[in-house]
Amino acid sequence: IMDDCLFCKIIANEIPSSKVYEDDELFAFKDLYPKADVHILVIPKLHIESLDGLTSDHQNLIAKMMLKLPELARDQGLKDGFRTIINTGPGGGQEVGHLHMHILGGKNLPGFK
């Protein structure tokens, strides 16, 4: 856990969140500024800066995250499908330096521009 990381502070309950899932390795919560009817962030509890920071040591963790996405989407009522986004680095639109996956869905799913 990094002291100056927003998501690490959310995991540690130092900052409130609308949690939708938690286990020993993962934490999921509603995005504070949703871009769709459903907008969930899924993060590892282990601080990893971005997708670029992954190593082979993270294989099981990332596989677990990917396998959890459809389950979380269904739990949020997204029966017809959902979008998954991983922003990597400032040039990729990543705003928080902690690896996170977005689950977006619902009637008001924005298109790509």
C-alpha positions as CSV (number, residue, x, y, z in Angstrom):
1,I,0.0,0.0,0.0
2,M,1.3,3.4,-1.0
3,D,0.7,6.3,1.4
4,D,0.0,8.8,-1.3
5,C,-2.2,6.6,-3.6
6,L,-5.9,7.4,-3.7
7,F,-6.9,3.8,-4.4
8,C,-4.7,2.5,-1.6
9,K,-6.5,4.9,0.7
10,I,-9.8,3.6,-0.5
11,I,-8.7,0.0,0.1
12,A,-7.6,0.9,3.6
13,N,-11.0,2.6,4.3
14,E,-9.2,6.0,4.8
15,I,-11.4,7.4,2.0
16,P,-15.1,6.3,1.8
17,S,-16.3,4.4,-1.3
18,S,-19.4,2.6,-2.6
19,K,-17.9,-0.8,-2.4
20,V,-19.5,-3.6,-4.4
21,Y,-17.0,-6.4,-3.9
22,E,-13.9,-7.2,-1.8
23,D,-11.8,-10.3,-1.2
24,D,-8.2,-10.8,-0.1
25,E,-6.7,-9.6,-3.4
26,L,-9.4,-7.4,-5.1
27,F,-11.6,-4.4,-4.3
28,A,-14.4,-3.1,-6.5
29,F,-16.4,0.1,-6.1
30,K,-18.7,2.5,-7.9
31,D,-16.9,5.3,-9.8
32,L,-17.5,8.6,-8.1
33,Y,-17.9,10.3,-11.6
34,P,-19.7,7.6,-13.6
35,K,-19.5,7.7,-17.4
36,A,-22.4,5.2,-17.8
37,D,-25.4,3.9,-15.9
38,V,-23.1,1.3,-14.4
39,H,-19.5,2.3,-13.8
40,I,-17.4,0.1,-11.5
41,L,-13.7,0.2,-10.8
42,V,-11.9,-3.1,-10.1
43,I,-8.5,-2.8,-8.4
44,P,-5.9,-5.1,-7.0
45,K,-5.1,-4.6,-3.3
46,L,-1.5,-4.9,-4.3
47,H,-0.2,-1.5,-5.5
48,I,0.7,-1.9,-9.1
49,E,1.2,1.5,-10.9
50,S,-0.3,0.5,-14.2
51,L,-0.7,-2.3,-16.7
52,D,2.9,-1.4,-17.8
53,G,4.1,-2.4,-14.3
54,L,3.0,-6.0,-14.5
55,T,5.5,-8.9,-14.3
56,S,5.1,-12.6,-14.6
57,D,4.6,-12.6,-10.8
58,H,1.2,-11.0,-11.3
59,Q,-0.2,-13.6,-13.7
60,N,-2.6,-15.2,-11.2
61,L,-3.8,-11.8,-9.9
62,I,-4.6,-10.5,-13.3
63,A,-6.3,-13.7,-14.3
64,K,-8.4,-13.5,-11.2
65,M,-9.3,-9.9,-12.0
66,M,-10.3,-10.7,-15.6
67,L,-12.4,-13.7,-14.5
68,K,-14.2,-11.6,-11.8
69,L,-15.3,-8.9,-14.3
70,P,-18.2,-10.8,-15.9
71,E,-19.5,-11.8,-12.5
72,L,-19.4,-8.3,-11.2
73,A,-21.1,-7.0,-14.3
74,R,-23.9,-9.5,-13.9
75,D,-24.2,-8.6,-10.3
76,Q,-24.8,-5.0,-11.4
77,G,-27.6,-6.1,-13.7
78,L,-25.6,-6.0,-17.0
79,K,-27.1,-9.1,-18.5
80,D,-26.7,-8.0,-22.2
81,G,-23.0,-7.2,-22.0
82,F,-20.6,-4.6,-20.8
83,R,-17.4,-2.7,-21.7
84,T,-14.1,-3.2,-20.0
85,I,-11.4,-0.5,-20.2
86,I,-7.9,-0.3,-18.8
87,N,-6.2,3.0,-19.2
88,T,-2.4,2.8,-19.0
89,G,-0.2,5.9,-18.3
90,P,-1.0,9.5,-18.8
91,G,-1.0,9.2,-22.6
92,G,-3.6,6.4,-22.2
93,G,-5.9,8.5,-20.0
94,Q,-4.9,6.9,-16.7
95,E,-5.7,9.5,-13.9
96,V,-4.8,7.4,-10.8
97,G,-1.4,5.7,-10.6
98,H,-2.9,2.3,-9.4
99,L,-3.9,-0.4,-11.9
100,H,-7.6,-0.4,-12.3
101,M,-10.2,-1.9,-14.7
102,H,-13.4,-0.1,-15.6
103,I,-16.7,-2.0,-16.0
104,L,-19.2,0.2,-17.9
105,G,-22.7,-0.7,-19.1
106,G,-26.4,0.1,-19.2
107,K,-28.6,2.2,-21.5
108,N,-26.4,5.2,-21.5
109,L,-23.2,3.6,-22.5
110,P,-21.1,6.3,-24.3
111,G,-19.6,5.6,-27.7
112,F,-15.9,6.0,-28.6
113,K,-14.9,9.4,-29.9
